[in-house]
Amino acid sequence: MPTIPLEPEQLDVVEEALNVQFRDRAVLLLALTHQSYANEHPDDPPVSNERLEFLGDSIVGMVIADLMFTGAPDLPEGDLTVRRSQVIRRETLADAARNIGLGEWLVMGKGEAAAGGNERASILADTFEAVVGAVYTDRGYRKARVFVNSWLGEYVEEALRTGTRKDPKSLLQEYLQAKGIKPPRYQLVSESGSESELIFVMEVVIDSKSVASGSGSRKNDAESEAAKRALDLLKTNQVPDL
């Protein structure tokens, strides 16, 4: 993966993979510049894809909501919300980034590159959102909508085709309720990493007993992982005294 800004011929390849021709390639280059590169080059202007990622996050959510609203006119708001969350979650966006090959062109600091940052789901998902933000900035909403639909459309169709999948936290709470056990509690175990790459570890507590833990770049992701692990343990009778 590159640790210096991309050359014009490399940007040619990126544009071909994205199927987007940028009017201002500086926007594309910015979308492919990770914060770790800026951190290792403090004498250069502080540039990274974080602002574009912020913008792209909102655009992805809007486009997916629009596609689901028009694609399933009979679904109630609650079902649409759950199905949208299935599409815009970190793992799905990271898969889209891998399908494009964004990790191959993401400009990173040498330390993050050596640690395999271009394969990390959180970084790939953020990069996909940054590219969406770049497409919107350079080519407008219509082109951004086409871009999002081209890479996430199949996930939207799958979410609309299949039944609503409840998140692990809801499934765990329903399981405990059926057993007459109080709802679980989630508490923070640790918080580590840089400001831009925080990793949270959360544990799920059931009836005053710590049952399982999970990690993620967001507390909710860590809680969901902990809930899934706890549910697996409970269903296989690996949690005594409950």
GUKOL-82274 format. One record per residue (C-alpha): x, y, z; residue number from 0. Coordinates in pm, whole numbers. Example, Ala and Ser with C-alpha at 12.3 -4.5 7.8 and 13.67 -1.06 7.14 Angstrom:
<tises>
east;north;up;kero
1230;-450;780;0
1367;-106;714;1
</tises>
This chain:
<tises>
east;north;up;kero
0;0;0;0
130;354;-68;1
295;568;200;2
334;868;-32;3
63;1055;-230;4
-60;874;-542;5
83;958;-883;6
-144;1059;-1176;7
-119;716;-1339;8
-228;553;-1012;9
-526;788;-994;10
-615;674;-1347;11
-648;320;-1215;12
-854;434;-916;13
-1096;629;-1132;14
-1141;329;-1359;15
-1217;105;-1060;16
-1462;358;-919;17
-1614;428;-1260;18
-1601;798;-1174;19
-1404;1068;-1357;20
-1318;1350;-1117;21
-1305;1710;-1228;22
-1070;1787;-939;23
-846;1492;-861;24
-721;1661;-547;25
-1054;1568;-387;26
-1003;1202;-476;27
-646;1211;-345;28
-773;1361;-19;29
-1034;1085;15;30
-755;827;-9;31
-529;992;254;32
-555;840;603;33
-500;1043;918;34
-190;838;1000;35
-13;991;698;36
-90;1342;822;37
33;1248;1168;38
370;1141;1028;39
406;1456;816;40
340;1741;1061;41
528;1992;846;42
284;1946;559;43
-65;2099;560;44
-282;1882;789;45
-486;1685;537;46
-672;1357;575;47
-998;1205;462;48
-1178;1254;795;49
-1393;1550;687;50
-1494;1375;365;51
-1573;1063;567;52
-1803;1272;790;53
-1984;1401;482;54
-1997;1063;310;55
-2147;896;617;56
-2455;1117;590;57
-2481;1074;214;58
-2462;693;234;59
-2735;693;497;60
-2955;920;286;61
-2908;722;-36;62
-2980;388;135;63
-3287;534;305;64
-3407;667;-32;65
-3352;333;-206;66
-3539;145;65;67
-3820;399;88;68
-3889;374;-285;69
-3808;3;-311;70
-4040;-114;-33;71
-4341;121;-19;72
-4534;-111;214;73
-4270;-158;484;74
-4328;32;811;75
-4071;273;949;76
-3939;28;1209;77
-3858;-240;951;78
-3698;13;719;79
-3477;136;1002;80
-3354;-213;1092;81
-3291;-307;729;82
-3105;16;663;83
-2877;-57;961;84
-2796;-394;804;85
-2663;-215;495;86
-2477;80;646;87
-2297;-117;916;88
-1918;-118;920;89
-1876;-472;784;90
-2090;-404;477;91
-1912;-81;390;92
-1576;-253;439;93
-1684;-529;199;94
-1772;-266;-60;95
-1431;-104;-12;96
-1261;-442;-60;97
-1463;-508;-376;98
-1338;-180;-518;99
-984;-240;-396;100
-958;81;-194;101
-710;-68;51;102
-452;-92;-228;103
-456;285;-284;104
-507;419;66;105
-214;646;155;106
-114;574;515;107
163;648;758;108
442;391;761;109
349;267;1108;110
-17;210;1023;111
76;54;690;112
315;-189;860;113
37;-283;1104;114
-192;-381;813;115
-424;-87;853;116
-542;-114;494;117
-714;-443;584;118
-887;-315;898;119
-1266;-306;858;120
-1309;27;1037;121
-1051;200;815;122
-1192;48;496;123
-1548;150;589;124
-1434;506;665;125
-1247;519;334;126
-1555;411;141;127
-1753;690;307;128
-1475;938;231;129
-1484;842;-137;130
-1861;890;-139;131
-1805;1234;11;132
-1549;1308;-259;133
-1784;1200;-539;134
-2058;1421;-394;135
-1824;1718;-357;136
-1684;1686;-708;137
-1978;1555;-910;138
-2293;1624;-706;139
-2564;1419;-539;140
-2691;1241;-850;141
-2350;1089;-927;142
-2297;1006;-559;143
-2632;825;-555;144
-2536;622;-861;145
-2201;538;-703;146
-2353;422;-373;147
-2618;218;-553;148
-2359;51;-775;149
-2160;-78;-475;150
-2431;-122;-211;151
-2739;-187;-423;152
-2711;-565;-392;153
-2701;-535;-12;154
-3014;-319;-23;155
-3193;-576;-237;156
-3090;-856;-1;157
-3208;-661;303;158
-3546;-594;140;159
-3576;-953;20;160
-3506;-1121;353;161
-3684;-1086;682;162
-3583;-821;929;163
-3283;-939;1125;164
-3282;-833;1486;165
-2954;-715;1628;166
-2775;-935;1885;167
-2865;-704;2174;168
-3237;-739;2100;169
-3205;-1116;2058;170
-3022;-1149;2390;171
-3282;-942;2573;172
-3566;-1150;2427;173
-3387;-1472;2525;174
-3343;-1354;2884;175
-3701;-1234;2909;176
-3825;-1576;2798;177
-3617;-1728;3080;178
-3749;-1484;3338;179
-3407;-1315;3376;180
-3361;-940;3409;181
-3240;-747;3101;182
-2861;-731;3053;183
-2641;-432;3133;184
-2341;-315;2931;185
-2039;-149;3083;186
-1712;-14;2950;187
-1406;-230;3017;188
-1142;-29;2834;189
-1085;239;2571;190
-762;247;2373;191
-603;374;2053;192
-562;718;1899;193
-844;971;1886;194
-919;877;1526;195
-890;501;1581;196
-1047;434;1920;197
-1118;75;2020;198
-1380;14;2290;199
-1414;-305;2490;200
-1758;-355;2646;201
-1883;-636;2864;202
-2237;-761;2909;203
-2349;-822;3265;204
-2640;-1058;3331;205
-2780;-1095;3681;206
-2467;-930;3829;207
-2242;-1175;3639;208
-1999;-1070;3364;209
-2077;-1312;3082;210
-1891;-1195;2771;211
-1709;-901;2618;212
-1668;-753;2272;213
-1464;-486;2098;214
-1528;-232;1825;215
-1462;119;1700;216
-1798;224;1846;217
-1946;133;2181;218
-2258;-2;2015;219
-2052;-233;1792;220
-1865;-363;2096;221
-2192;-418;2283;222
-2338;-608;1988;223
-2034;-836;1973;224
-2055;-897;2347;225
-2426;-974;2321;226
-2369;-1223;2039;227
-2099;-1404;2236;228
-2316;-1410;2549;229
-2611;-1551;2356;230
-2392;-1825;2207;231
-2267;-1917;2555;232
-2616;-1921;2702;233
-2758;-2140;2426;234
-2481;-2396;2475;235
-2523;-2395;2856;236
-2175;-2257;2915;237
-2288;-1997;3169;238
-2348;-2156;3510;239
-2568;-2009;3785;240
-2807;-1827;3557;241
</tises>
